Amino acid sequence: MNTQPAANDPTMDLQQAADFLHLGLKSMKELVDSGAVPALSLNQKHTILLRDDLIAYVREQGRAQAARRRSRKPIDAPPTRAKRSTSKPNLDAYERTGGDR
């Protein structure tokens, strides 16, 4: 069965929409059932989606993901160093005696 929509057809069935979004049929049904993608259910076997609605969904999700990526701290930022908990030893007496001799 050919799941490719006609080039000038603005509508798709669930399988065509799933193929368009590179999803499985079950995932496509979940998007429709959750209301994330608008669709018209004609009956239990036939659901119609508009190509423009799928494109709008991809744009919206892509922009949201890009915004989340931009808001993250850069990965290559240097790690912050912990402050030293003890003070450096006083080596004055050691240096006056000549050290290791």
C-alpha positions, 0 to 999 in steps of 0.5 A: 500500500502506497503511504505517500500523499499526492504532491498537491494533497494538503491532507494526510492520514495517520500513517502518512503523517507518521512517515512525514515526521519519521515516527512510528504509527503508535507515536503519531497516534499519541501526538494526535490523542494528546492534542499536540497535533491537530487532527480530524477523526472521521471515525475509528479508522480514519483520521485526517491531518493537514500538512501545514499543521504538521509543518507548524508542529515541527517548527514549534518544537524545533524552536522550543528545543533551540531555545532550551539549548541556547539557555544551557551553560556552555559545555566548554566552560572551565570548571570552577576551582574550590577554595583552599581549605588550609593555609600555606605552610610557613617555610621561613624557618626551613629556608633560614637553616638552608633547607635539606643539607 
